[in-house]
Amino acid sequence: MKKTGVFACLLCLVLMLLPVFAAAETTLADGVYYVDAVLLGGSGKASVQSPAEITVFGGKCTAKVVMSSPHYDYMEVEGVRYLPVNKEGNSTFLIPVTLDEDIPVSAETLAMSQPHVIDYTLRFDGATARFLSDPARPSVGMWIAVVAVLAVVFVFRFARLRKNNA
């Protein structure tokens, strides 16, 4: 019975460490995620929707940046101009991003008497990435739960067999 207890303790330890190993992954697999986003600069009045939706495909990240105003005409990133992807609501842009780095952007606002280009810095926190649920792709948490249930069933079954053989 002592061996069963040791086995059960080791199994519990491994199950507790699985989320830690999953969180330590530095690159995100292809998919759609939510990450915390921050907009710095300008007058301090503007902001972006957070968490922001990012799409990872082929190792490249694209963020859906929703500004706090409908009056932005374009956003420029590394010399490339991006136009809003929506007609109504707050100005929304799809731009390439790198997680955990400051991204300098410029955006033209039409909210004042004449157009003004304002410099901002965007930052997307990769440590906060949360995979959007997709019924075709089970989550890590679901797999941990399945492994935990199977491990408990195995431990009790093994203990019962040992008891019956003794």
C-alpha atoms as an extended CHARMM CRD file, in Angstrom:
* protein
*
       166  EXT
         1         1  MET       CA              0.0000000000        0.0000000000        0.0000000000  PROA      1               0.0000000000
         2         2  LYS       CA              2.9700000000        2.3230000000        0.5940000000  PROA      2               0.0000000000
         3         3  LYS       CA              3.9610000000        2.1120000000       -3.0720000000  PROA      3               0.0000000000
         4         4  THR       CA              0.4450000000        3.1290000000       -4.1060000000  PROA      4               0.0000000000
         5         5  GLY       CA              0.5970000000        6.1830000000       -1.8460000000  PROA      5               0.0000000000
         6         6  VAL       CA              3.9680000000        7.2200000000       -3.2530000000  PROA      6               0.0000000000
         7         7  PHE       CA              2.6780000000        6.7170000000       -6.7920000000  PROA      7               0.0000000000
         8         8  ALA       CA             -0.4380000000        8.7750000000       -6.0450000000  PROA      8               0.0000000000
         9         9  CYS       CA              1.6550000000       11.6140000000       -4.5680000000  PROA      9               0.0000000000
        10        10  LEU       CA              3.9730000000       11.6840000000       -7.5830000000  PROA      10              0.0000000000
        11        11  LEU       CA              1.0150000000       11.6660000000       -9.9350000000  PROA      11              0.0000000000
        12        12  CYS       CA             -0.6040000000       14.5780000000       -8.0850000000  PROA      12              0.0000000000
        13        13  LEU       CA              2.6720000000       16.5190000000       -8.2400000000  PROA      13              0.0000000000
        14        14  VAL       CA              2.9210000000       16.0010000000      -12.0120000000  PROA      14              0.0000000000
        15        15  LEU       CA             -0.7160000000       17.0940000000      -12.4690000000  PROA      15              0.0000000000
        16        16  MET       CA             -0.1190000000       20.2430000000      -10.4220000000  PROA      16              0.0000000000
        17        17  LEU       CA              2.9500000000       21.1240000000      -12.5140000000  PROA      17              0.0000000000
        18        18  LEU       CA              1.2520000000       20.6940000000      -15.9170000000  PROA      18              0.0000000000
        19        19  PRO       CA             -0.2600000000       24.2220000000      -15.9360000000  PROA      19              0.0000000000
        20        20  VAL       CA              3.1200000000       25.6760000000      -14.9600000000  PROA      20              0.0000000000
        21        21  PHE       CA              4.7890000000       23.9780000000      -17.9200000000  PROA      21              0.0000000000
        22        22  ALA       CA              1.9850000000       25.0980000000      -20.2450000000  PROA      22              0.0000000000
        23        23  ALA       CA              2.3580000000       28.7110000000      -19.0440000000  PROA      23              0.0000000000
        24        24  ALA       CA              6.1260000000       28.6020000000      -19.5570000000  PROA      24              0.0000000000
        25        25  GLU       CA              5.6390000000       28.1910000000      -23.3020000000  PROA      25              0.0000000000
        26        26  THR       CA              7.0550000000       31.3210000000      -24.9270000000  PROA      26              0.0000000000
        27        27  THR       CA              5.3970000000       31.1370000000      -28.3390000000  PROA      27              0.0000000000
        28        28  LEU       CA              1.7150000000       30.8410000000      -28.9900000000  PROA      28              0.0000000000
        29        29  ALA       CA              0.3080000000       28.1940000000      -31.2800000000  PROA      29              0.0000000000
        30        30  ASP       CA             -1.7740000000       29.2980000000      -34.2370000000  PROA      30              0.0000000000
        31        31  GLY       CA             -5.1590000000       30.4780000000      -33.0530000000  PROA      31              0.0000000000
        32        32  VAL       CA             -7.1250000000       33.3820000000      -31.6420000000  PROA      32              0.0000000000
        33        33  TYR       CA             -6.3540000000       34.7460000000      -28.1750000000  PROA      33              0.0000000000
        34        34  TYR       CA             -7.2350000000       37.5700000000      -25.8240000000  PROA      34              0.0000000000
        35        35  VAL       CA             -4.3030000000       39.5000000000      -24.3200000000  PROA      35              0.0000000000
        36        36  ASP       CA             -4.1210000000       42.5650000000      -22.1090000000  PROA      36              0.0000000000
        37        37  ALA       CA             -3.3280000000       45.6900000000      -24.1350000000  PROA      37              0.0000000000
        38        38  VAL       CA             -2.1550000000       49.1660000000      -23.1190000000  PROA      38              0.0000000000
        39        39  LEU       CA             -1.9960000000       52.4130000000      -25.1110000000  PROA      39              0.0000000000
        40        40  LEU       CA              0.4730000000       55.0410000000      -23.8890000000  PROA      40              0.0000000000
        41        41  GLY       CA              1.1830000000       58.5200000000      -25.1490000000  PROA      41              0.0000000000
        42        42  GLY       CA             -0.8700000000       61.2910000000      -26.6680000000  PROA      42              0.0000000000
        43        43  SER       CA             -2.8920000000       63.3980000000      -24.2670000000  PROA      43              0.0000000000
        44        44  GLY       CA             -3.7120000000       60.3900000000      -22.1080000000  PROA      44              0.0000000000
        45        45  LYS       CA             -7.4060000000       60.5990000000      -23.0110000000  PROA      45              0.0000000000
        46        46  ALA       CA             -7.3370000000       57.8290000000      -25.6250000000  PROA      46              0.0000000000
        47        47  SER       CA             -7.2460000000       54.1370000000      -24.8020000000  PROA      47              0.0000000000
        48        48  VAL       CA             -7.6730000000       50.7730000000      -26.4940000000  PROA      48              0.0000000000
        49        49  GLN       CA            -10.0490000000       47.9580000000      -25.6910000000  PROA      49              0.0000000000
        50        50  SER       CA             -8.4220000000       45.4660000000      -23.3440000000  PROA      50              0.0000000000
        51        51  PRO       CA             -8.1720000000       42.5720000000      -23.5160000000  PROA      51              0.0000000000
        52        52  ALA       CA             -7.4730000000       42.7920000000      -27.2310000000  PROA      52              0.0000000000
        53        53  GLU       CA             -8.0720000000       39.9980000000      -29.6810000000  PROA      53              0.0000000000
        54        54  ILE       CA             -4.9600000000       38.7020000000      -31.4220000000  PROA      54              0.0000000000
        55        55  THR       CA             -4.6540000000       36.1130000000      -34.1350000000  PROA      55              0.0000000000
        56        56  VAL       CA             -1.5180000000       34.0040000000      -34.4570000000  PROA      56              0.0000000000
        57        57  PHE       CA             -0.8770000000       32.3660000000      -37.8160000000  PROA      57              0.0000000000
        58        58  GLY       CA              2.4520000000       31.0000000000      -38.9600000000  PROA      58              0.0000000000
        59        59  GLY       CA              4.2360000000       32.5950000000      -35.9960000000  PROA      59              0.0000000000
        60        60  LYS       CA              2.9560000000       36.0910000000      -36.8770000000  PROA      60              0.0000000000
        61        61  CYS       CA              0.6030000000       38.0350000000      -34.5800000000  PROA      61              0.0000000000
        62        62  THR       CA             -2.1110000000       40.3880000000      -35.7720000000  PROA      62              0.0000000000
        63        63  ALA       CA             -4.0180000000       42.4530000000      -33.2290000000  PROA      63              0.0000000000
        64        64  LYS       CA             -7.5230000000       43.8250000000      -33.4910000000  PROA      64              0.0000000000
        65        65  VAL       CA             -6.9990000000       47.2880000000      -31.9710000000  PROA      65              0.0000000000
        66        66  VAL       CA            -10.2610000000       48.9640000000      -30.9440000000  PROA      66              0.0000000000
        67        67  MET       CA             -9.6690000000       52.6180000000      -30.1280000000  PROA      67              0.0000000000
        68        68  SER       CA            -11.7550000000       54.5160000000      -27.5530000000  PROA      68              0.0000000000
        69        69  SER       CA            -13.1000000000       56.8600000000      -30.2540000000  PROA      69              0.0000000000
        70        70  PRO       CA            -14.7100000000       56.5420000000      -33.6890000000  PROA      70              0.0000000000
        71        71  HSD       CA            -12.6950000000       59.5100000000      -34.9830000000  PROA      71              0.0000000000
        72        72  TYR       CA             -9.4530000000       57.8050000000      -36.0480000000  PROA      72              0.0000000000
        73        73  ASP       CA             -8.8530000000       57.9000000000      -39.8000000000  PROA      73              0.0000000000
        74        74  TYR       CA             -5.8020000000       55.6150000000      -39.9680000000  PROA      74              0.0000000000
        75        75  MET       CA             -3.0470000000       54.0020000000      -37.8870000000  PROA      75              0.0000000000
        76        76  GLU       CA              0.5480000000       53.7790000000      -39.0380000000  PROA      76              0.0000000000
        77        77  VAL       CA              2.9310000000       51.0310000000      -37.8780000000  PROA      77              0.0000000000
        78        78  GLU       CA              6.5570000000       50.9210000000      -39.1040000000  PROA      78              0.0000000000
        79        79  GLY       CA              5.7090000000       53.1790000000      -42.0410000000  PROA      79              0.0000000000
        80        80  VAL       CA              2.6950000000       51.1460000000      -43.1680000000  PROA      80              0.0000000000
        81        81  ARG       CA             -0.7210000000       52.8300000000      -43.0340000000  PROA      81              0.0000000000
        82        82  TYR       CA             -3.7040000000       50.7620000000      -41.8660000000  PROA      82              0.0000000000
        83        83  LEU       CA             -7.2850000000       51.9180000000      -42.4150000000  PROA      83              0.0000000000
        84        84  PRO       CA            -10.1710000000       51.0970000000      -40.0600000000  PROA      84              0.0000000000
        85        85  VAL       CA            -11.8380000000       47.7380000000      -40.7300000000  PROA      85              0.0000000000
        86        86  ASN       CA            -15.2520000000       48.9790000000      -39.5460000000  PROA      86              0.0000000000
        87        87  LYS       CA            -17.7500000000       51.6510000000      -40.6160000000  PROA      87              0.0000000000
        88        88  GLU       CA            -19.6190000000       52.1120000000      -37.3030000000  PROA      88              0.0000000000
        89        89  GLY       CA            -18.5090000000       52.2490000000      -33.6870000000  PROA      89              0.0000000000
        90        90  ASN       CA            -15.0390000000       52.9900000000      -32.3890000000  PROA      90              0.0000000000
        91        91  SER       CA            -12.2300000000       52.9050000000      -34.9540000000  PROA      91              0.0000000000
        92        92  THR       CA            -10.8670000000       49.3690000000      -35.2540000000  PROA      92              0.0000000000
        93        93  PHE       CA             -7.5820000000       48.4150000000      -36.9120000000  PROA      93              0.0000000000
        94        94  LEU       CA             -5.9030000000       45.1010000000      -37.7290000000  PROA      94              0.0000000000
        95        95  ILE       CA             -2.1620000000       45.5910000000      -37.2860000000  PROA      95              0.0000000000
        96        96  PRO       CA              0.8860000000       43.3130000000      -36.9760000000  PROA      96              0.0000000000
        97        97  VAL       CA              2.2330000000       43.1720000000      -33.4360000000  PROA      97              0.0000000000
        98        98  THR       CA              4.9450000000       41.5570000000      -31.3610000000  PROA      98              0.0000000000
        99        99  LEU       CA              3.9450000000       40.4730000000      -27.8720000000  PROA      99              0.0000000000
       100       100  ASP       CA              5.7850000000       41.9090000000      -24.8610000000  PROA      100             0.0000000000
       101       101  GLU       CA              7.4110000000       44.7340000000      -26.8290000000  PROA      101             0.0000000000
       102       102  ASP       CA              6.6360000000       48.4380000000      -27.0720000000  PROA      102             0.0000000000
       103       103  ILE       CA              5.1830000000       49.1310000000      -30.5150000000  PROA      103             0.0000000000
       104       104  PRO       CA              5.3570000000       52.7460000000      -31.6890000000  PROA      104             0.0000000000
       105       105  VAL       CA              2.2850000000       53.7240000000      -33.7280000000  PROA      105             0.0000000000
       106       106  SER       CA              0.8580000000       56.9500000000      -35.1100000000  PROA      106             0.0000000000
       107       107  ALA       CA             -2.8440000000       57.5520000000      -35.5370000000  PROA      107             0.0000000000
       108       108  GLU       CA             -4.6680000000       60.3880000000      -37.2150000000  PROA      108             0.0000000000
       109       109  THR       CA             -7.6820000000       61.6970000000      -35.3300000000  PROA      109             0.0000000000
       110       110  LEU       CA            -10.4220000000       63.8160000000      -36.8330000000  PROA      110             0.0000000000
       111       111  ALA       CA            -11.9730000000       64.6760000000      -33.4590000000  PROA      111             0.0000000000
       112       112  MET       CA            -10.4530000000       68.1700000000      -33.3390000000  PROA      112             0.0000000000
       113       113  SER       CA            -11.0790000000       71.1260000000      -35.6560000000  PROA      113             0.0000000000
       114       114  GLN       CA             -8.4800000000       69.7650000000      -38.0620000000  PROA      114             0.0000000000
       115       115  PRO       CA             -6.7860000000       66.3360000000      -38.4420000000  PROA      115             0.0000000000
       116       116  HSD       CA             -3.9530000000       65.6240000000      -36.0040000000  PROA      116             0.0000000000
       117       117  VAL       CA             -1.4570000000       62.7630000000      -36.0920000000  PROA      117             0.0000000000
       118       118  ILE       CA             -0.7090000000       61.5450000000      -32.5770000000  PROA      118             0.0000000000
       119       119  ASP       CA              2.1540000000       59.2430000000      -31.5810000000  PROA      119             0.0000000000
       120       120  TYR       CA              1.3320000000       56.3730000000      -29.2330000000  PROA      120             0.0000000000
       121       121  THR       CA              2.9660000000       53.2420000000      -27.8930000000  PROA      121             0.0000000000
       122       122  LEU       CA              1.0390000000       49.9610000000      -27.8370000000  PROA      122             0.0000000000
       123       123  ARG       CA              1.9990000000       46.9870000000      -25.6710000000  PROA      123             0.0000000000
       124       124  PHE       CA              0.4270000000       43.5240000000      -25.6810000000  PROA      124             0.0000000000
       125       125  ASP       CA              1.1640000000       41.3360000000      -22.6400000000  PROA      125             0.0000000000
       126       126  GLY       CA              1.8440000000       37.7880000000      -23.8530000000  PROA      126             0.0000000000
       127       127  ALA       CA              1.7550000000       36.4140000000      -20.2960000000  PROA      127             0.0000000000
       128       128  THR       CA             -1.9870000000       37.1760000000      -20.1900000000  PROA      128             0.0000000000
       129       129  ALA       CA             -2.8080000000       35.2770000000      -23.4140000000  PROA      129             0.0000000000
       130       130  ARG       CA             -6.0370000000       33.3090000000      -23.1100000000  PROA      130             0.0000000000
       131       131  PHE       CA             -7.0440000000       30.9970000000      -25.9290000000  PROA      131             0.0000000000
       132       132  LEU       CA            -10.5630000000       31.6280000000      -27.1640000000  PROA      132             0.0000000000
       133       133  SER       CA            -12.6480000000       28.5000000000      -26.7950000000  PROA      133             0.0000000000
       134       134  ASP       CA            -13.0390000000       26.4820000000      -29.9370000000  PROA      134             0.0000000000
       135       135  PRO       CA            -15.2730000000       23.3980000000      -29.7770000000  PROA      135             0.0000000000
       136       136  ALA       CA            -13.0140000000       21.6170000000      -32.2600000000  PROA      136             0.0000000000
       137       137  ARG       CA             -9.9270000000       22.1590000000      -30.0820000000  PROA      137             0.0000000000
       138       138  PRO       CA            -10.0700000000       21.0000000000      -26.4350000000  PROA      138             0.0000000000
       139       139  SER       CA             -8.4960000000       23.3280000000      -23.9020000000  PROA      139             0.0000000000
       140       140  VAL       CA             -5.4520000000       22.4700000000      -21.7700000000  PROA      140             0.0000000000
       141       141  GLY       CA             -7.6590000000       22.5700000000      -18.6700000000  PROA      141             0.0000000000
       142       142  MET       CA             -9.9640000000       19.9430000000      -20.1480000000  PROA      142             0.0000000000
       143       143  TRP       CA             -7.0060000000       17.6520000000      -20.8650000000  PROA      143             0.0000000000
       144       144  ILE       CA             -5.7000000000       18.0990000000      -17.3240000000  PROA      144             0.0000000000
       145       145  ALA       CA             -9.1210000000       17.1600000000      -15.9440000000  PROA      145             0.0000000000
       146       146  VAL       CA             -9.3000000000       14.0310000000      -18.1320000000  PROA      146             0.0000000000
       147       147  VAL       CA             -5.7880000000       12.9280000000      -17.0840000000  PROA      147             0.0000000000
       148       148  ALA       CA             -6.6070000000       13.5880000000      -13.4130000000  PROA      148             0.0000000000
       149       149  VAL       CA             -9.7850000000       11.4800000000      -13.5560000000  PROA      149             0.0000000000
       150       150  LEU       CA             -7.9930000000        8.6390000000      -15.3390000000  PROA      150             0.0000000000
       151       151  ALA       CA             -5.1340000000        8.7840000000      -12.8230000000  PROA      151             0.0000000000
       152       152  VAL       CA             -7.5060000000        8.5790000000       -9.8490000000  PROA      152             0.0000000000
       153       153  VAL       CA             -9.3830000000        5.6520000000      -11.4310000000  PROA      153             0.0000000000
       154       154  PHE       CA             -6.0690000000        3.8880000000      -12.1250000000  PROA      154             0.0000000000
       155       155  VAL       CA             -4.7760000000        4.4190000000       -8.5740000000  PROA      155             0.0000000000
       156       156  PHE       CA             -7.9580000000        3.0930000000       -6.9610000000  PROA      156             0.0000000000
       157       157  ARG       CA             -8.1600000000        0.1770000000       -9.3830000000  PROA      157             0.0000000000
       158       158  PHE       CA             -4.5000000000       -0.7060000000       -8.7040000000  PROA      158             0.0000000000
       159       159  ALA       CA             -5.0490000000       -0.4550000000       -4.9340000000  PROA      159             0.0000000000
       160       160  ARG       CA             -8.1230000000       -2.7300000000       -5.1530000000  PROA      160             0.0000000000
       161       161  LEU       CA             -6.2100000000       -5.3310000000       -7.2070000000  PROA      161             0.0000000000
       162       162  ARG       CA             -3.3340000000       -5.3120000000       -4.6890000000  PROA      162             0.0000000000
       163       163  LYS       CA             -5.7870000000       -5.6930000000       -1.8000000000  PROA      163             0.0000000000
       164       164  ASN       CA             -7.5720000000       -8.6100000000       -3.4870000000  PROA      164             0.0000000000
       165       165  ASN       CA             -4.2490000000      -10.3650000000       -4.2500000000  PROA      165             0.0000000000
       166       166  ALA       CA             -2.9890000000      -10.0060000000       -0.6710000000  PROA      166             0.0000000000
